[in-house]
Amino acid sequence: MPHHVKGIRFYIFVLLALVFLAGKSALANNSVQYSNLGDFQLDNGSVIRDCRLAYLTAGTLNAKKSNIVLVPTWLAGTSKELCNLGFIGPGKLFDSSKYFIIVVDSFGNGVSSSPSNSQNQPGKDFPQFSIHDMVRAQHLLLTEKLNIRHVYAVVGISMGSMQVFEWMVSYPAFMNRCVPILGGPWTTSHEMLFWSAQLGIIANIAECKGSLTAMRALTPLHVMQVWTRDYRTTNTSPSNFSAFLANEQEKFSLYDAANWASQVRAIMNHDILKNFGGSRVKAAEAVRAKCLVIASEQDQLTSMKEAKTFACLIHAEILELKGPCGHFAFFCDHENLKKQVHSFLSRNFSASLKFKGKGNI
């Protein structure tokens, strides 16, 4: 064999080895990693300069890359927070002993590109993004940066659930299963009132008195809405209220007001029907994945009715979490939630089963 041919083959071998090692490094476990997406254009035409997306992985990727579960984060939540709260790990809700978990930090959470950490567009100069923008960035990360063309499931809680609904219709063939938990396919006018009140607090306080004061002022409104009246009345006595509120305000003071507001605006504008002329039927027809839609009957933050309405249109399974915890039923009813999600993800559906006449699952 000519030496130049051997040299070319050796070069190709080394190149492939480097690509393989780079891919393994990009999917390393146990630490937050960052991917640079460059200048990322948003739906509204503006651009996030030097856009960075953070992510964390857990578990072992199998040879066929067929065990990937993508998890978008909730409002102000981070990938590290999901780990620290016990949602990710062997036997956990996001079971890393069976699946390769990829948690992606959403824009505006202070880890991925956000008003608080942007060098070129800090604070008010940071462009407004949408839930759809979050999902497009995640798709770009997976396909172009991590060389992943398909995932087994997309599962998310609260604002993460909104992103799951967006995944269903924006990239319908990209996953086999979808599990939106306590989030809706669109934001209702009643929900917009609540989020508008939060934005009003931030707008009127943050600029004059700073982020910490604004987030402390916002705390009672948010806490009142995420838990039900019965839960709070039962679990917090009037004599302990001052200590309870101070503790909650301490937690909320850790969040940046500009980051919080940027994600709230994305939630307010969330609507998976935008690219379907407002038609629920057309949006439902786009869905290919087998879905389990999870809602709480006493959720005061997200309309169970809207989630169930779309679930019925796509012939999804529906799980209603019980109890007085409202939006935080994913904490209070966690064992039941985990059991049902594990069962759904591991269930074998017939390969010949047709789903809404759109082909095999």
TINU-361027 format. One record per residue: residue in one letter; z negated, y, x of N, C-alpha, C in turn. Coordinates in pm, whole numbers, padded with zeros to 5 digits, always signed. Layout:
% residues N
aZYXZYXZYX ...
***
This chain:
% residues 361
m+00000-00120+00085+00000+00000+00000+00000+00125+00089 p+00088+00221+00064+00093+00342+00145-00041+00414+00144 h-00073+00480+00257-00203+00548+00270-00218+00662+00169 h-00106+00730+00140-00117+00843+00047-00150+00794-00094 v-00103+00673-00131-00135+00616-00263-00282+00579-00269 k-00329+00514-00157-00471+00481-00151-00557+00606-00162 g-00510+00711-00094-00586+00836-00098-00593+00895-00237 i-00481+00888-00308-00478+00940-00445-00571+00860-00534 r-00566+00725-00518-00651+00640-00601-00799+00667-00573 f-00830+00686-00444-00970+00715-00407-01013+00848-00468 y-00924+00947-00463-00954+01078-00520-00982+01068-00669 i-00897+00991-00737-00914+00974-00883-01046+00904-00912 f-01078+00802-00832-01205+00728-00850-01324+00822-00834 v-01320+00903-00729-01430+00998-00705-01440+01098-00819 l-01325+01147-00865-01323+01245-00974-01383+01186-01100 l-01344+01062-01134-01398+00996-01253-01548+00974-01240 a-01591+00937-01121-01734+00915-01097-01811+01044-01119 l-01756+01155-01069-01823+01285-01085-01829+01326-01232 v-01720+01301-01305-01718+01332-01448-01823+01250-01521 f-01832+01121-01486-01931+01032-01548-02072+01083-01522 l-02099+01117-01394-02233+01163-01358-02264+01295-01424 a-02164+01382-01435-02186+01510-01503-02220+01489-01648 g-02151+01393-01712-02179+01363-01852-02318+01307-01870 k-02360+01219-01777-02494+01162-01785-02599+01271-01768 s-02571+01367-01674-02665+01476-01650-02675+01566-01773 a-02561+01592-01837-02558+01680-01954-02633+01618-02072 l-02652+01487-02069-02720+01419-02178-02854+01362-02133 a-02910+01420-02029-03039+01372-01979-03149+01398-02082 n-03250+01312-02081-03359+01321-02179-03471+01414-02135 n-03553+01450-02233-03687+01505-02212-03696+01650-02167 s-03588+01720-02157-03597+01861-02121-03487+01939-02192 v-03515+02066-02217-03417+02153-02281-03307+02184-02180 q-03184+02168-02224-03069+02196-02140-02984+02305-02207 y-02899+02367-02128-02820+02479-02178-02671+02456-02149 s-02590+02498-02245-02446+02492-02226-02389+02630-02252 n-02305+02676-02163-02243+02807-02177-02114+02794-02256 l-02107+02861-02369-01988+02856-02453-01894+02974-02428 g-01927+03058-02330-01844+03174-02302-01861+03281-02408 d-01755+03353-02436-01759+03454-02544-01722+03384-02674 f-01821+03371-02761-01804+03293-02884-01777+03387-03001 q-01657+03374-03060-01620+03461-03172-01679+03409-03302 l-01740+03499-03378-01806+03465-03504-01711+03481-03622 d-01753+03432-03736-01671+03439-03857-01637+03583-03894 n-01728+03676-03865-01707+03816-03904-01624+03893-03802 g-01575+03825-03699-01488+03888-03600-01560+03938-03476 s-01691+03953-03483-01766+03997-03365-01783+03880-03268 v-01835+03909-03150-01842+03809-03044-01981+03806-02981 i-02035+03686-02961-02157+03670-02882-02112+03654-02737 r-02144+03754-02654-02103+03751-02514-02189+03652-02436 d-02124+03580-02346-02195+03482-02262-02286+03394-02348 c-02228+03340-02453-02304+03260-02551-02359+03132-02488 r-02487+03109-02511-02550+02986-02461-02614+02910-02576 l-02596+02780-02573-02654+02693-02674-02747+02595-02604 a-02871+02590-02651-02969+02499-02593-02976+02372-02676 y-03011+02263-02609-03023+02135-02680-03118+02044-02603 l-03168+01945-02672-03259+01847-02614-03219+01709-02663 t-03226+01610-02578-03189+01475-02619-03307+01380-02601 a-03305+01274-02679-03408+01170-02671-03345+01037-02708 g-03384+00931-02638-03330+00798-02666-03220+00759-02569 t-03154+00649-02600-03050+00594-02514-02916+00590-02586 l-02817+00650-02527-02682+00650-02584-02619+00514-02558 n-02572+00447-02663-02511+00315-02642-02368+00328-02587 a-02312+00217-02546-02182+00219-02478-02070+00275-02565 k-02079+00253-02695-01974+00300-02786-01999+00441-02838 k-02110+00502-02798-02149+00634-02848-02155+00636-03001 s-02205+00526-03056-02205+00512-03202-02344+00528-03264 n-02443+00568-03183-02580+00578-03235-02636+00720-03225 i-02547+00818-03228-02590+00958-03212-02635+01016-03345 v-02752+01079-03346-02801+01154-03462-02819+01298-03418 l-02746+01388-03482-02753+01530-03453-02857+01596-03543 v-02944+01679-03484-03050+01745-03559-03046+01895-03532 p-03004+01978-03629-03014+02124-03614-03157+02169-03646 t-03198+02281-03588-03336+02328-03605-03355+02413-03731 w-03482+02423-03774-03517+02504-03893-03541+02649-03856 l-03577+02732-03952-03600+02874-03932-03702+02897-03820 a-03659+02966-03715-03742+03001-03599-03786+02879-03519 g-03747+02759-03563-03789+02637-03494-03706+02612-03370 t-03761+02531-03281-03693+02497-03157-03691+02345-03139 s-03607+02299-03050-03600+02156-03022-03732+02107-02966 k-03794+02186-02880-03924+02149-02823-04031+02139-02931 e-04025+02229-03027-04123+02227-03136-04112+02098-03216 l-03991+02054-03244-03973+01929-03318-04034+01812-03241 c-04022+01815-03109-04084+01709-03028-04236+01721-03034 n-04286+01843-03013-04431+01863-03008-04500+01833-03140 l-04429+01850-03251-04486+01822-03383-04474+01675-03422 g-04413+01595-03337-04408+01452-03362-04294+01406-03451 f-04187+01486-03461-04073+01445-03542-03973+01362-03462 i-03982+01368-03329-03886+01298-03244-03959+01202-03151 g-03911+01078-03145-03971+00979-03056-03956+00840-03114 p-03997+00739-03042-03989+00602-03093-04067+00585-03224 g-03998+00540-03328-04062+00519-03456-04086+00644-03537 k-04050+00762-03484-04071+00888-03555-03959+00908-03658 l-03966+01020-03730-03861+01050-03828-03724+01042-03762 f-03710+01109-03647-03589+01098-03568-03617+00996-03458 d-03582+00872-03487-03627+00756-03411-03545+00736-03284 s-03603+00773-03171-03531+00763-03043-03528+00621-02988 s-03601+00528-03050-03592+00388-03005-03466+00320-03059 k-03406+00379-03162-03287+00321-03223-03164+00410-03209 y-03188+00540-03210-03076+00635-03207-03086+00726-03085 f-02971+00782-03050-02968+00884-02946-02974+01019-03018 i-03085+01086-03007-03110+01209-03081-03063+01330-02999 i-02983+01415-03061-02945+01542-02999-02992+01654-03091 v-03092+01729-03046-03144+01842-03123-03083+01969-03066 v-03016+02047-03149-02953+02170-03102-03029+02291-03154 d-03067+02378-03064-03136+02502-03101-03037+02598-03165 s-03068+02643-03285-02978+02731-03358-02981+02873-03302 f-02869+02945-03317-02867+03086-03278-02987+03158-03338 g-03044+03249-03261-03150+03335-03315-03290+03278-03305 n-03306+03161-03240-03441+03103-03232-03513+03138-03103 g-03451+03221-03021-03514+03264-02897-03488+03172-02780 v-03423+03058-02803-03389+02964-02696-03238+02967-02674 s-03161+02937-02778-03018+02963-02772-02996+03115-02780 s-02872+03159-02770-02844+03303-02772-02908+03370-02893 s-02982+03478-02867-03063+03544-02969-03077+03693-02936 p-03117+03774-03034-03143+03915-03005-03246+03936-02894 s-03342+03844-02883-03451+03861-02787-03416+03822-02644 n-03311+03742-02625-03282+03695-02489-03142+03732-02439 s-03066+03806-02519-02931+03843-02477-02937+03956-02374 q-02867+03938-02262-02862+04042-02159-02763+04151-02197 n-02654+04113-02262-02548+04208-02293-02560+04272-02432 q-02628+04202-02524-02636+04251-02663-02780+04235-02716 p-02876+04300-02654-03016+04281-02695-03049+04349-02827 g-03149+04294-02895-03201+04357-03017-03095+04382-03122 k-03085+04506-03166-02993+04542-03273-02846+04529-03234 d-02820+04522-03105-02681+04508-03059-02631+04365-03072 f-02721+04272-03100-02678+04133-03112-02601+04116-03243 p-02482+04053-03239-02400+04042-03362-02460+03946-03463 q-02432+03973-03591-02484+03888-03697-02400+03762-03710 f-02465+03648-03703-02400+03518-03713-02429+03457-03850 s-02362+03346-03880-02378+03277-04008-02421+03132-03983 i-02458+03065-04090-02487+02921-04081-02362+02847-04034 h-02246+02890-04084-02120+02829-04044-02095+02849-03894 d-02131+02967-03842-02117+02991-03698-02205+02895-03618 m-02327+02871-03666-02416+02777-03599-02350+02640-03587 v-02290+02596-03697-02229+02464-03701-02105+02458-03613 r-02024+02562-03615-01904+02564-03528-01944+02557-03381 a-02051+02626-03346-02098+02624-03207-02148+02484-03169 q-02217+02419-03261-02264+02283-03236-02147+02187-03217 h-02044+02203-03299-01926+02119-03287-01857+02141-03153 l-01850+02266-03110-01791+02298-02980-01873+02236-02867 l-02004+02247-02876-02092+02187-02776-02067+02037-02763 l-02064+01968-02878-02048+01823-02876-01912+01781-02824 t-01808+01842-02876-01672+01796-02843-01623+01842-02707 e-01647+01969-02674-01590+02025-02552-01683+02015-02431 k-01813+02018-02454-01908+02018-02343-01969+01880-02317 l-01993+01803-02424-02059+01673-02408-01964+01555-02432 n-01838+01585-02462-01736+01481-02483-01776+01382-02592 i-01828+01434-02701-01865+01352-02817-01771+01387-02932 r-01700+01288-02984-01601+01312-03089-01647+01268-03226 h-01760+01201-03231-01810+01151-03359-01959+01124-03344 v-02035+01149-03451-02177+01113-03450-02205+01022-03569 y-02311+00947-03556-02347+00857-03666-02402+00934-03784 a-02490+01031-03757-02552+01104-03867-02588+01246-03825 v-02594+01334-03925-02647+01468-03907-02764+01482-04004 v-02881+01516-03952-03003+01523-04032-03075+01653-03998 g-03119+01728-04100-03189+01853-04073-03286+01890-04183 i-03384+01971-04148-03490+02013-04240-03482+02164-04262 s-03496+02208-04387-03500+02349-04425-03371+02419-04382 m-03376+02519-04293-03252+02581-04249-03163+02479-04177 g-03225+02379-04116-03148+02269-04057-03071+02193-04164 s-03130+02183-04283-03063+02117-04395-02941+02196-04441 m-02951+02329-04440-02836+02412-04475-02721+02385-04379 q-02755+02366-04252-02651+02334-04154-02591+02197-04179 v-02671+02103-04229-02618+01970-04263-02516+01982-04376 f-02548+02060-04479-02453+02081-04588-02323+02143-04535 e-02336+02236-04441-02217+02299-04382-02136+02198-04302 w-02204+02109-04229-02134+02003-04156-02053+01915-04250 m-02109+01885-04367-02042+01797-04464-01901+01844-04497 v-01889+01976-04515-01761+02029-04564-01674+02087-04453 s-01735+02127-04341-01658+02187-04232-01597+02082-04140 y-01669+01972-04118-01621+01863-04031-01651+01730-04099 p-01588+01705-04212-01625+01591-04297-01606+01454-04233 a-01514+01441-04136-01489+01311-04074-01568+01291-03946 f-01654+01386-03913-01723+01383-03784-01846+01292-03784 m-01896+01258-03903-02017+01177-03911-02005+01074-04022 n-02088+00968-04013-02093+00865-04116-02194+00898-04225 r-02307+00955-04184-02417+00982-04277-02463+01127-04264 c-02512+01181-04375-02573+01314-04375-02703+01309-04453 v-02807+01372-04399-02936+01377-04468-02990+01520-04463 p-02959+01601-04564-03019+01734-04574-03157+01723-04640 i-03259+01780-04577-03397+01769-04624-03451+01906-04658 l-03477+01931-04786-03541+02053-04833-03463+02179-04796 g-03336+02175-04824-03250+02290-04807-03136+02281-04906 g-03067+02391-04930-02963+02390-05031-02823+02411-04976 p-02722+02382-05056-02583+02403-05015-02542+02550-05022 w-02619+02629-05093-02594+02774-05101-02727+02840-05134 t-02734+02971-05112-02857+03046-05138-02847+03112-05275 t-02948+03092-05358-02948+03149-05493-02997+03294-05490 s-02971+03365-05599-03015+03505-05608-03167+03517-05604 h-03237+03420-05662-03383+03421-05658-03433+03407-05514 e-03370+03319-05438-03406+03303-05298-03374+03429-05218 m-03264+03495-05253-03226+03619-05185-03332+03728-05203 l-03397+03730-05319-03505+03828-05342-03617+03809-05240 f-03656+03685-05221-03762+03654-05126-03723+03694-04985 w-03604+03655-04942-03561+03688-04807-03539+03838-04791 s-03495+03907-04896-03479+04053-04889-03613+04121-04867 a-03718+04068-04930-03853+04124-04911-03895+04110-04765 q-03863+03996-04704-03897+03977-04563-03821+04075-04474 l-03692+04091-04500-03613+04184-04420-03663+04327-04436 g-03708+04361-04557-03763+04494-04581-03888+04520-04499 i-03975+04421-04490-04096+04433-04410-04062+04454-04263 i-03969+04375-04212-03931+04386-04071-03866+04521-04043 a-03775+04563-04132-03703+04689-04110-03797+04808-04110 n-03899+04805-04194-03987+04921-04208-04104+04923-04111 i-04131+04811-04047-04247+04804-03959-04210+04781-03813 a-04115+04694-03787-04086+04654-03649-04045+04773-03562 e-03958+04860-03614-03908+04970-03532-04019+05069-03496 c-04112+05091-03588-04219+05188-03564-04339+05128-03491 k-04376+05005-03531-04500+04948-03480-04481+04820-03399 g-04358+04776-03385-04331+04661-03300-04322+04529-03372 s-04270+04430-03301-04246+04298-03357-04374+04230-03402 l-04478+04235-03320-04602+04165-03351-04661+04212-03483 t-04667+04343-03502-04723+04398-03626-04637+04360-03747 a-04505+04361-03729-04414+04326-03838-04433+04181-03880 m-04443+04092-03783-04459+03950-03815-04596+03921-03878 r-04698+03995-03836-04828+03979-03900-04824+04025-04046 a-04750+04133-04072-04738+04184-04209-04658+04090-04297 l-04562+04021-04237-04476+03928-04311-04547+03798-04346 t-04649+03764-04270-04713+03633-04282-04759+03595-04423 p-04837+03680-04494-04885+03638-04627-04773+03603-04723 l-04665+03681-04720-04552+03656-04811-04490+03520-04783 h-04467+03490-04655-04402+03364-04621-04491+03245-04653 v-04618+03254-04614-04711+03143-04637-04731+03118-04785 m-04734+03224-04863-04750+03210-05008-04634+03133-05070 q-04515+03146-05011-04396+03085-05069-04374+02941-05023 v-04409+02910-04898-04379+02775-04848-04477+02670-04900 w-04599+02713-04935-04696+02623-04997-04710+02658-05144 t-04748+02564-05227-04764+02592-05369-04899+02658-05397 r-04909+02717-05515-05034+02778-05559-05148+02676-05558 d-05121+02557-05613-05226+02454-05622-05272+02409-05484 y-05178+02393-05392-05217+02348-05257-05306+02452-05190 r-05267+02579-05197-05345+02681-05129-05482+02699-05194 t-05487+02696-05327-05614+02711-05397-05710+02599-05362 t-05656+02478-05352-05740+02361-05322-05786+02358-05177 n-05700+02402-05086-05728+02383-04944-05784+02505-04872 t-05789+02619-04939-05846+02739-04877-05940+02807-04975 s-06067+02805-04945-06166+02869-05032-06163+03020-05009 p-06200+03100-05108-06204+03246-05090-06290+03288-04970 s-06399+03217-04946-06487+03253-04835-06422+03228-04699 n-06326+03137-04694-06257+03105-04569-06122+03174-04555 f-06089+03257-04654-05955+03315-04656-05927+03403-04535 s-06020+03487-04496-05997+03579-04383-05965+03503-04256 a-06040+03396-04231-06016+03316-04111-05882+03245-04121 f-05850+03196-04241-05722+03128-04261-05606+03222-04235 l-05610+03343-04293-05501+03437-04277-05487+03481-04132 a-05599+03505-04065-05594+03545-03925-05528+03438-03839 n-05558+03312-03869-05499+03201-03795-05348+03194-03818 e-05305+03212-03944-05162+03211-03975-05091+03328-03908 q-05153+03445-03909-05092+03562-03846-05079+03544-03696 e-05174+03474-03637-05166+03446-03494-05044+03360-03463 k-05018+03262-03549-04900+03177-03532-04771+03259-03545 f-04765+03343-03647-04643+03419-03673-04618+03527-03569 s-04723+03573-03504-04707+03677-03403-04631+03626-03280 l-04617+03495-03268-04542+03436-03157-04392+03449-03176 y-04349+03475-03299-04206+03488-03328-04160+03632-03307 d-04037+03646-03261-03977+03778-03244-03915+03824-03377 a-03947+03944-03419-03903+03993-03549-03751+04004-03559 a-03685+04046-03451-03539+04059-03453-03473+03922-03464 n-03529+03823-03393-03477+03687-03405-03492+03634-03546 w-03614+03652-03601-03643+03605-03736-03546+03667-03836 a-03528+03798-03827-03439+03868-03920-03296+03819-03909 s-03251+03788-03787-03112+03742-03769-03089+03609-03839 q-03187+03520-03833-03173+03391-03901-03189+03405-04052 v-03277+03495-04096-03292+03518-04240-03162+03571-04299 r-03095+03660-04229-02966+03711-04280-02863+03598-04290 a-02867+03508-04194-02775+03393-04200-02806+03307-04322 i-02934+03288-04350-02975+03210-04468-02929+03279-04596 m-02946+03410-04602-02907+03484-04723-02758+03472-04753 n-02678+03463-04649-02532+03455-04668-02479+03313-04671 h-02570+03217-04671-02529+03076-04668-02464+03033-04799 d-02344+02979-04789-02273+02929-04907-02157+02842-04861 i-02169+02712-04881-02064+02621-04835-01938+02630-04920 l-01942+02708-05027-01825+02718-05116-01727+02825-05073 k-01762+02904-04971-01680+03019-04932-01537+02980-04898 n-01520+02868-04832-01385+02826-04792-01315+02741-04898 f-01376+02733-05016-01319+02654-05126-01302+02739-05252 g-01287+02870-05232-01266+02960-05344-01381+02960-05443 g-01499+02925-05396-01616+02921-05484-01625+02796-05570 s-01535+02701-05549-01531+02580-05632-01623+02472-05578 r-01720+02433-05659-01809+02324-05620-01735+02191-05616 v-01641+02175-05705-01565+02049-05711-01480+02032-05586 k-01412+02139-05545-01327+02130-05426-01410+02104-05301 a-01525+02169-05293-01613+02146-05178-01661+02002-05176 a-01697+01950-05293-01744+01812-05302-01635+01713-05263 e-01513+01744-05299-01401+01654-05267-01377+01644-05117 a-01423+01745-05041-01403+01743-04897-01499+01649-04826 v-01611+01618-04889-01715+01539-04823-01672+01393-04807 r-01691+01338-04690-01657+01198-04663-01781+01113-04634 a-01883+01174-04578-02000+01098-04533-02082+01046-04651 k-02152+00937-04627-02251+00888-04722-02375+00975-04706 c-02429+01024-04816-02535+01124-04806-02662+01087-04883 l-02773+01126-04826-02903+01120-04892-02956+01263-04897 v-02969+01319-05016-03018+01455-05034-03165+01449-05074 i-03250+01517-04996-03394+01511-05017-03446+01648-05059 a-03520+01650-05169-03573+01776-05223-03718+01756-05265 s-03787+01867-05288-03925+01863-05335-03931+01927-05473 e-03994+01859-05566-03999+01908-05704-04075+02039-05717 q-04164+02069-05622-04241+02193-05630-04204+02293-05520 d-04085+02277-05465-04040+02369-05360-04015+02507-05419 q-04086+02607-05368-04070+02745-05415-03975+02825-05327 l-03931+02764-05218-03845+02835-05123-03698+02800-05142 t-03672+02676-05182-03534+02628-05198-03520+02561-05334 s-03413+02590-05404-03392+02537-05537-03355+02388-05534 m-03441+02304-05587-03410+02162-05596-03291+02140-05690 k-03279+02224-05791-03171+02210-05888-03035+02222-05821 e-03019+02320-05732-02889+02340-05666-02857+02224-05573 a-02958+02176-05500-02936+02062-05411-02896+01938-05489 k-02964+01915-05601-02932+01798-05683-02796+01812-05750 t-02759+01934-05786-02628+01957-05848-02516+01913-05755 f-02525+01957-05628-02419+01919-05534-02429+01771-05499 a-02552+01719-05492-02571+01577-05463-02501+01490-05567 c-02511+01530-05692-02445+01455-05799-02293+01461-05785 l-02241+01576-05745-02096+01592-05731-02041+01503-05620 i-02120+01479-05515-02071+01396-05404-02123+01253-05414 h-02187+01221-05528-02239+01087-05551-02338+01045-05443 a-02420+01139-05402-02520+01111-05299-02644+01048-05360 e-02718+00979-05277-02850+00934-05318-02944+01054-05316 i-03041+01056-05406-03135+01168-05415-03277+01116-05403 l-03354+01180-05317-03496+01148-05303-03576+01273-05336 e-03668+01262-05432-03755+01372-05468-03894+01347-05409 l-03936+01435-05317-04069+01424-05261-04171+01480-05359 k-04281+01410-05374-04382+01450-05471-04496+01524-05403 g-04595+01562-05485-04714+01624-05430-04710+01776-05439 p-04823+01841-05404-04838+01985-05423-04797+02070-05303 c-04732+02011-05203-04706+02084-05079-04583+02172-05083 g-04501+02157-05185-04384+02243-05197-04284+02225-05085 h-04245+02338-05022-04143+02331-04917-04190+02250-04797 f-04320+02246-04776-04373+02171-04662-04405+02025-04698 a-04336+01973-04797-04353+01832-04831-04312+01741-04716 f-04227+01791-04627-04187+01708-04512-04303+01687-04416 f-04408+01768-04427-04533+01742-04355-04624+01650-04437 c-04650+01690-04561-04750+01619-04643-04705+01479-04684 d-04577+01464-04712-04524+01334-04756-04442+01271-04644 h-04489+01291-04521-04410+01256-04404-04382+01106-04393 e-04482+01023-04420-04463+00878-04405-04359+00825-04503 n-04364+00875-04626-04264+00835-04725-04125+00885-04684 l-04120+01010-04636-03994+01067-04590-03935+00983-04478 k-04017+00951-04380-03972+00872-04266-03919+00735-04311 k-03993+00670-04398-03954+00538-04448-03818+00543-04517 q-03798+00643-04602-03674+00653-04678-03554+00689-04590 v-03576+00778-04493-03468+00816-04403-03428+00698-04314 h-03528+00628-04261-03499+00511-04178-03421+00406-04257 s-03462+00384-04381-03394+00286-04465-03249+00326-04490 f-03227+00452-04520-03092+00499-04548-03002+00488-04425 l-03054+00529-04310-02972+00527-04188-02940+00386-04141 s-03030+00292-04169-03009+00155-04120-02938+00065-04220 r-02919+00114-04343-02858+00031-04446-02711+00004-04416 n-02668-00117-04443-02527-00155-04426-02453-00138-04558 f-02362-00043-04558-02277-00025-04676-02151-00107-04656 s-02100-00162-04763-01981-00246-04755-01865-00169-04694 a-01799-00233-04600-01685-00168-04534-01572-00141-04632 s-01571-00215-04741-01463-00198-04838-01499-00099-04947 l-01624-00045-04940-01669+00047-05043-01590+00176-05037 k-01536+00215-05150-01464+00341-05157-01559+00450-05203 f-01550+00567-05140-01638+00679-05175-01552+00793-05230 k-01563+00813-05359-01489+00915-05430-01338+00904-05407 g-01290+00783-05382-01147+00765-05367-01090+00821-05239 k-01178+00847-05139-01132+00914-05017-01121+00820-04898 g-01137+00691-04917-01126+00600-04804-01257+00533-04774 n-01256+00456-04670-01375+00377-04635-01482+00460-04568 i-01606+00420-04591-01717+00485-04525-01727+00432-04383 
***
